[in-house]
Amino acid sequence: MSNKKSIFYTISAIALTIVIITTYSAYDTYRLSEKMDVVQTRIETVNFFIKDVERDIGKGMNIATFRTLLSFNQFIATNGTFIGNINEGFKESFLNGTINKQSLGLMKDSTFTDWANKISAEANKVDIKFNFTINDVKINHTDPWTVSVGLNISLNIRDKRNTSYWIRDRYLTNTISIIGLEDPLYIVNSKGRVTNVVVKSNITQFVIGGKVDNLMKHMNNSWYVASNTSPSFLMRFEGNLGNSSYGIESLVNLGEFEAQGLTLKDRSIVDYIYFGTKSTTNFRVNATPEWFKIDGSLPAPGPSKGEHLDLYQVRNVTI
C-alpha cells in the first residue's frame, strides 16, 4: 500500500512539474512573441520614416537650390559684384544661408540644413534618431536651360531603443529650370537699373523675306537662345564671359539702357560681347535702331560662316 502511494505521489509530482513547465513555457513564448511584435513595430516605424525622408529629401534640395539662386542675384544687386566661385558660393548658401559669411534674407529657414533639422525634430517625436553628414554639394548644368544639384550625403537613422538602425551613403540629384530667373550680367552691367529674366525664345525665323519683325520682337524682349559660343547661366554669376556647351545668349535692348540714363557702347548687342571687352567687327542691320549691331566678318552680304550674323539670319540684310 505504501509503495502505491509513493508511486501516486511521484506521478502527481511529475504531472504538476509538467504543468508548471508547460505553463511557464507558454507564458515565456507569449512574452517573446509580444517582444518580437514590439520590435517588428519599431522596425516598420523606422522603415516608414526612411521612405518619407527619401521622398521628401528632393523637396528640401529644391527649396534650398531655388532660394540660393535667387539669393545670388540679391547679393549681386546689393554689392554690385559677381559670385567669386559658383560651387563654393552655392555650397555655403545651400547649407548655411550665407555668402562670404554674409547672411542672406531669402535663405532664412530655407537652407538644406534647416530642412534636415526639421526632419530630425519630427523623428524625435517618434523616438527615432536622425543624423546626417553632407560630404559634398555641387551645382552644374545638364542642358542650357536647367541646372542640376548633386548632393553626397551620409544618413544615420536609428530607433532610440536600438531595435533597428539604417546607415547609408546616398548621392542624390535634383534639377531646377533657370527660366524666369534674373541674368546677373544685366544686374551688374546696368548698375542694377535694368533687369532681364531668362525666357527661352520661341522664334526660329528671325528674318523672313528680308523683314526683321521677328528679330526686333526677339531683341525688344531680350529673349534667349542656346549657343555654344556663349557663357552658361551659372558662369554668368561669376562674371565669366567664356564659352560653354551649355551657353545661352540674348540681344541687349539698348533702348532700355538709354531710358535709364546709361551710356551706350558702340559694340555688338549680343549680351556677353556687349558686356565684355572682346574686339569684334560689327554690322548695322537694316530697319533697326542705330545702335543695333551684330558681330561677324566679311563678306556681308555673303555665304554663311556660322557667326552671329548667321545665327540671327542678318548677313544679307546688313547695311
C-alpha positions as CSV (number, residue, x, y, z in Angstrom):
1,M,0.0,0.0,0.0
2,S,2.8,2.3,0.9
3,N,4.5,1.6,-2.5
4,K,1.3,2.5,-4.3
5,K,1.1,5.8,-2.5
6,S,4.7,6.6,-3.3
7,I,4.1,5.9,-7.0
8,F,0.9,8.1,-6.9
9,Y,2.8,11.0,-5.3
10,T,5.6,10.6,-7.8
11,I,3.3,10.6,-10.7
12,S,1.4,13.6,-9.3
13,A,4.7,15.5,-8.8
14,I,5.8,14.7,-12.3
15,A,2.4,15.8,-13.7
16,L,2.5,19.0,-11.7
17,T,6.0,19.7,-12.8
18,I,5.0,19.2,-16.5
19,V,2.0,21.6,-16.0
20,I,4.3,24.2,-14.4
21,I,6.9,23.9,-17.1
22,T,4.3,23.9,-19.9
23,T,2.6,27.0,-18.4
24,Y,5.9,28.8,-17.9
25,S,7.0,27.9,-21.4
26,A,3.7,29.1,-22.9
27,Y,4.0,32.4,-20.9
28,D,7.6,32.8,-21.9
29,T,6.6,32.1,-25.5
30,Y,3.9,34.7,-25.2
31,R,6.3,37.3,-23.8
32,L,8.8,36.6,-26.6
33,S,6.1,36.9,-29.2
34,E,4.9,40.1,-27.6
35,K,8.5,41.4,-27.6
36,M,9.0,40.4,-31.2
37,D,5.8,42.3,-32.2
38,V,7.1,45.4,-30.5
39,V,10.5,45.1,-32.3
40,Q,8.7,44.5,-35.6
41,T,6.5,47.6,-35.0
42,R,9.6,49.7,-34.3
43,I,11.4,48.4,-37.4
44,E,8.3,49.2,-39.5
45,T,8.2,52.7,-38.0
46,V,11.9,53.3,-38.9
47,N,11.2,51.9,-42.4
48,F,8.3,54.2,-42.9
49,F,10.3,57.1,-41.7
50,I,13.2,56.3,-44.1
51,K,10.8,56.2,-47.0
52,D,9.4,59.6,-46.0
53,V,12.9,61.0,-45.8
54,E,13.9,59.7,-49.2
55,R,10.7,61.0,-50.7
56,D,11.0,64.4,-49.2
57,I,14.7,65.0,-49.4
58,G,14.2,66.2,-53.0
59,K,11.8,68.9,-51.7
60,G,14.5,70.1,-49.3
61,M,17.0,70.3,-52.1
62,N,14.6,72.0,-54.5
63,I,13.7,74.8,-52.0
64,A,17.3,75.4,-50.9
65,T,18.5,75.4,-54.6
66,F,15.9,77.8,-55.8
67,R,16.3,80.2,-52.9
68,T,20.1,80.1,-53.3
69,L,19.9,81.2,-57.0
70,L,17.5,84.0,-56.0
71,S,19.8,85.0,-53.2
72,F,22.8,85.1,-55.5
73,N,21.1,87.8,-57.6
74,Q,20.1,89.7,-54.5
75,F,23.7,89.6,-53.2
76,I,24.9,90.8,-56.7
77,A,22.4,93.6,-56.8
78,T,23.3,94.7,-53.2
79,N,27.1,94.5,-53.6
80,G,27.5,95.2,-57.4
81,T,29.9,92.2,-57.6
82,F,29.7,88.7,-59.0
83,I,30.0,85.5,-57.0
84,G,33.7,84.6,-56.8
85,N,33.3,80.8,-57.2
86,I,29.9,79.4,-58.1
87,N,30.3,76.0,-56.4
88,E,31.9,77.3,-53.2
89,G,29.2,80.1,-53.0
90,F,26.4,77.6,-53.7
91,K,27.6,75.2,-51.1
92,E,27.8,77.9,-48.4
93,S,24.4,79.3,-49.2
94,F,22.7,75.9,-49.7
95,L,23.9,74.7,-46.3
96,N,24.4,77.8,-44.2
97,G,22.3,80.5,-45.8
98,T,25.3,82.8,-46.3
99,I,27.7,84.1,-48.9
100,N,31.2,85.1,-47.6
101,K,29.6,84.6,-44.2
102,Q,27.1,87.4,-45.0
103,S,23.5,86.3,-44.1
104,L,21.0,86.1,-46.9
105,G,17.5,87.1,-46.1
106,L,15.9,84.8,-48.6
107,M,17.6,81.8,-47.1
108,K,16.1,82.2,-43.6
109,D,14.6,78.8,-42.6
110,S,15.2,77.6,-46.2
111,T,18.6,76.0,-46.2
112,F,19.1,72.3,-46.7
113,T,20.4,72.2,-43.1
114,D,17.2,73.8,-41.9
115,W,15.2,71.1,-43.7
116,A,17.3,68.3,-42.1
117,N,16.9,69.8,-38.7
118,K,13.1,69.9,-39.1
119,I,13.2,66.2,-40.1
120,S,15.3,65.4,-37.0
121,A,12.8,67.2,-34.8
122,E,9.9,65.1,-36.3
123,A,12.0,61.9,-35.9
124,N,12.5,62.7,-32.2
125,K,8.7,62.7,-31.7
126,V,8.6,59.0,-32.7
127,D,11.8,58.1,-30.8
128,I,14.0,58.0,-33.9
129,K,17.5,59.5,-34.1
130,F,18.2,61.2,-37.4
131,N,21.7,62.3,-38.1
132,F,23.2,63.3,-41.4
133,T,26.6,64.4,-42.8
134,I,26.9,66.4,-46.0
135,N,30.1,65.1,-47.8
136,D,29.8,67.4,-50.8
137,V,27.4,69.6,-52.8
138,K,27.9,70.6,-56.4
139,I,25.9,72.5,-59.0
140,N,26.3,72.3,-62.7
141,H,24.3,72.3,-66.0
142,T,22.5,69.3,-67.6
143,D,21.5,71.4,-70.5
144,P,21.4,75.2,-71.3
145,W,18.0,75.7,-69.5
146,T,18.4,73.6,-66.3
147,V,20.9,73.2,-63.5
148,S,21.5,70.1,-61.5
149,V,22.5,69.8,-57.9
150,G,24.4,66.8,-56.7
151,L,24.3,66.0,-53.0
152,N,26.6,63.4,-51.4
153,I,25.1,62.7,-48.0
154,S,25.6,60.1,-45.3
155,L,22.4,59.2,-43.3
156,N,22.3,57.5,-39.9
157,I,18.8,56.7,-38.8
158,R,18.1,54.5,-35.8
159,D,15.5,53.7,-33.2
160,K,16.3,55.2,-29.8
161,R,15.8,51.7,-28.3
162,N,18.4,50.3,-30.6
163,T,15.9,47.8,-32.1
164,S,16.9,48.9,-35.6
165,Y,19.1,51.2,-37.5
166,W,19.9,52.3,-41.1
167,I,23.2,53.7,-42.2
168,R,23.7,54.7,-45.9
169,D,25.6,56.9,-48.2
170,R,23.5,58.4,-50.9
171,Y,24.2,60.5,-54.0
172,L,21.1,62.5,-54.9
173,T,20.4,64.9,-57.8
174,N,17.8,67.5,-58.3
175,T,17.2,69.7,-61.3
176,I,15.9,73.3,-61.4
177,S,14.8,75.3,-64.5
178,I,16.5,78.6,-65.0
179,I,13.6,80.0,-66.9
180,G,12.2,83.1,-65.0
181,L,15.5,83.7,-63.1
182,E,17.3,87.0,-63.5
183,D,20.5,87.2,-65.6
184,P,23.3,88.5,-63.3
185,L,25.2,90.0,-66.2
186,Y,22.4,92.6,-66.7
187,I,22.3,93.4,-63.0
188,V,26.0,94.3,-62.7
189,N,26.4,95.9,-66.1
190,S,23.3,98.2,-65.8
191,K,24.3,99.1,-62.2
192,G,21.1,97.5,-61.1
193,R,18.9,99.7,-63.2
194,V,17.9,97.1,-65.9
195,T,16.9,93.5,-65.1
196,N,16.3,90.7,-67.5
197,V,14.8,87.3,-66.7
198,V,15.7,84.2,-68.7
199,V,13.0,83.5,-71.3
200,K,13.7,80.9,-74.0
201,S,12.8,82.4,-77.3
202,N,10.2,80.7,-79.4
203,I,11.4,82.4,-82.6
204,T,13.4,80.4,-85.0
205,Q,12.9,82.5,-88.1
206,F,14.4,85.9,-87.2
207,V,14.3,87.3,-90.7
208,I,11.6,86.4,-93.2
209,G,11.7,87.8,-96.8
210,G,14.2,90.4,-95.7
211,K,11.9,91.7,-92.9
212,V,13.3,91.8,-89.4
213,D,10.0,92.0,-87.5
214,N,10.7,88.7,-85.6
215,L,14.2,89.8,-84.9
216,M,13.0,93.1,-83.4
217,K,10.5,91.2,-81.2
218,H,13.3,88.9,-80.0
219,M,15.5,91.9,-79.2
220,N,12.9,94.1,-77.6
221,N,12.2,91.3,-75.1
222,S,15.9,90.3,-74.8
223,W,14.9,86.6,-75.1
224,Y,17.5,83.9,-75.0
225,V,18.8,81.3,-77.4
226,A,21.2,78.4,-76.7
227,S,24.7,79.0,-78.2
228,N,27.9,77.1,-77.5
229,T,29.9,80.3,-78.0
230,S,28.3,81.9,-75.0
231,P,28.6,81.6,-71.2
232,S,26.2,79.4,-69.4
233,F,23.8,80.7,-66.8
234,L,26.0,79.6,-63.9
235,M,29.1,81.2,-65.5
236,R,27.2,84.5,-65.6
237,F,27.1,84.5,-61.7
238,E,30.9,84.6,-61.8
239,G,31.1,87.2,-64.5
240,N,32.7,84.6,-66.7
241,L,32.2,85.6,-70.3
242,G,33.8,82.5,-71.8
243,N,32.1,79.9,-73.9
244,S,30.2,76.8,-72.7
245,S,28.4,73.8,-74.4
246,Y,25.5,74.9,-72.2
247,G,25.8,78.6,-73.2
248,I,22.8,81.0,-73.6
249,E,22.7,84.5,-75.0
250,S,20.3,87.4,-75.5
251,L,20.4,90.6,-77.6
252,V,20.6,93.6,-75.3
253,N,17.8,96.1,-75.8
254,L,19.8,99.3,-75.5
255,G,16.6,101.3,-75.7
256,E,16.1,100.2,-72.0
257,F,19.6,101.1,-71.1
258,E,19.3,104.5,-72.7
259,A,16.0,105.1,-70.9
260,Q,17.8,104.5,-67.6
261,G,20.4,107.1,-68.4
262,L,23.2,104.6,-69.1
263,T,25.9,105.4,-71.6
264,L,25.6,103.2,-74.6
265,K,28.7,101.4,-76.0
266,D,29.4,101.0,-79.7
267,R,29.5,97.3,-79.6
268,S,27.6,94.2,-80.8
269,I,24.4,93.8,-78.8
270,V,25.0,90.1,-78.2
271,D,25.0,90.2,-74.4
272,Y,28.3,88.7,-73.5
273,I,30.1,90.7,-76.2
274,Y,28.4,93.9,-75.3
275,F,29.2,93.5,-71.6
276,G,32.7,92.4,-72.3
277,T,35.9,93.7,-73.9
278,K,36.4,91.4,-76.8
279,S,37.2,93.2,-80.1
280,T,34.8,92.4,-82.9
281,T,33.7,93.6,-86.3
282,N,30.2,94.8,-86.1
283,F,27.5,95.4,-88.7
284,R,24.4,97.6,-88.7
285,V,21.2,95.8,-89.7
286,N,18.5,97.2,-92.0
287,A,15.3,98.6,-90.4
288,T,16.7,98.5,-86.9
289,P,17.8,101.3,-84.4
290,E,21.1,103.0,-85.0
291,W,22.7,101.1,-82.0
292,F,21.6,97.7,-83.3
293,K,24.8,96.0,-84.3
294,I,25.7,92.3,-84.7
295,D,29.2,91.0,-84.8
296,G,30.6,88.9,-87.7
297,S,33.1,89.1,-90.6
298,L,33.1,89.9,-94.2
299,P,31.7,89.3,-96.7
300,A,28.4,90.6,-95.7
301,P,26.2,90.1,-97.6
302,G,27.7,86.7,-98.4
303,P,27.6,83.0,-97.6
304,S,27.0,81.7,-94.0
305,K,30.1,81.4,-91.8
306,G,28.4,80.2,-88.7
307,E,28.8,83.6,-86.9
308,H,26.3,85.8,-85.1
309,L,25.3,87.4,-88.4
310,D,24.2,83.9,-89.4
311,L,22.7,82.8,-86.1
312,Y,20.3,85.8,-86.3
313,Q,20.0,85.5,-90.1
314,V,21.0,89.1,-90.8
315,R,24.1,88.6,-93.0
316,N,22.2,89.5,-96.1
317,V,20.3,92.4,-94.5
318,T,23.3,94.4,-93.2
319,I,23.8,98.0,-94.2
